[in-house]
Amino acid sequence: MAIRGIRGATTVAADEPDLILQATRELLEEILDENSGMKPDDIASAIFTVTEDLASTFPAQAARQMGWSLVPMMCAREIPVPGSLRRVIRVLVHWNTETPQNEITHVYLRDAVKLRPDLVAAQ
């Protein structure tokens, strides 16, 4: 079985725990919806990053609230590139699946669609 990476990102209006958790849940639910057959038991791991202006909570907490209790997860800080998009939550989900790479759907929501317009247009 192959392991595939699924990228996703979203943004929040402010550094508030409820906003971060809600946006992260929305992002993960959309990743699950867009990649049929995906379930937490098949997720090998997930890495979340946030821009330096988000520090009030861990995005992985939203995944745990969704039942991803056994999925190894890590949160990290994104590189603070001058002029880059602000208040961004990113995720890289590693999925154990037979789904071919060209059938994986990456998800970009809210202002994060600006990060990968090539992938958003392909959806």
C-alpha positions in Angstrom: 0.0 0.0 0.0 1.2 3.5 -0.9 1.3 6.5 1.4 0.0 9.7 -0.2 0.3 13.2 1.0 -2.7 15.5 1.0 -2.1 19.2 1.3 -4.6 21.7 2.7 -4.7 25.2 4.0 -7.2 27.8 5.3 -7.1 31.2 7.0 -8.7 32.7 10.0 -9.8 36.3 10.7 -8.0 36.5 14.1 -5.8 34.6 16.5 -8.6 33.2 18.6 -8.8 29.5 19.7 -12.4 29.0 18.6 -11.7 30.4 15.1 -8.6 28.3 14.7 -10.3 25.1 15.8 -13.4 25.7 13.7 -11.3 26.5 10.5 -9.2 23.4 11.1 -12.2 21.2 11.5 -13.7 22.7 8.3 -10.5 22.0 6.4 -10.1 18.4 7.6 -13.8 17.7 7.0 -13.4 19.0 3.4 -10.2 16.8 2.9 -12.2 13.8 4.1 -15.1 14.6 1.8 -13.0 15.2 -1.2 -10.9 12.0 -0.8 -13.5 9.2 -0.8 -12.8 6.3 1.4 -10.5 8.2 3.7 -11.0 7.5 7.4 -8.9 8.2 10.5 -7.7 4.5 10.8 -5.9 5.0 7.4 -4.1 8.2 8.3 -0.5 7.6 9.1 0.2 11.1 10.4 -0.6 14.8 10.0 1.7 17.8 10.3 0.1 21.2 10.9 1.8 24.5 10.5 0.6 28.0 11.4 2.0 31.4 10.5 3.7 33.3 13.2 0.6 35.5 13.9 -1.3 32.4 15.2 -0.3 31.2 18.6 -3.5 30.8 20.7 -4.1 27.0 20.2 -2.8 23.9 18.4 -4.7 23.1 15.2 -4.2 19.4 16.0 -6.6 19.8 18.9 -9.4 20.1 16.3 -8.4 16.8 14.7 -8.4 15.1 18.1 -11.9 16.5 18.7 -13.0 14.9 15.4 -11.8 11.4 16.6 -8.3 11.4 15.3 -7.1 10.3 18.7 -4.6 7.7 17.6 -3.2 9.6 14.6 0.4 10.9 15.3 0.3 14.7 14.8 2.7 17.6 15.1 2.2 21.4 15.0 5.0 23.8 13.9 5.6 27.4 12.9 5.7 28.3 9.2 8.7 30.2 7.9 7.9 34.0 8.2 8.5 35.0 4.6 8.1 38.8 4.3 4.9 39.7 2.4 3.4 36.2 2.7 -0.3 35.5 3.5 -1.2 36.0 7.1 -3.1 33.9 9.6 -2.7 30.7 7.7 -3.2 27.1 9.0 -1.6 24.4 6.8 -1.8 20.7 7.0 0.0 17.8 5.3 -1.9 14.5 5.9 -0.2 11.2 5.2 -2.8 8.7 4.0 -2.3 5.0 3.6 -4.2 4.3 0.4 -4.3 2.6 -3.0 -5.7 5.8 -4.5 -3.4 6.9 -7.3 -1.5 10.2 -6.8 -3.4 11.9 -9.6 -6.7 11.2 -7.9 -5.8 12.9 -4.6 -7.6 16.1 -4.0 -5.8 18.9 -2.1 -8.0 21.4 -0.3 -7.5 25.2 0.0 -10.2 27.3 1.6 -10.9 31.0 2.3 -7.9 33.2 1.4 -5.6 30.2 1.2 -6.8 29.6 -2.3 -4.2 32.2 -3.2 -1.4 29.8 -2.1 -2.1 27.2 -4.8 -4.4 28.5 -7.5 -3.2 25.7 -9.8 -4.6 23.1 -7.4 -7.8 24.9 -6.7 -8.5 25.4 -10.4 -8.0 21.6 -10.9 -10.8 20.8 -8.5 
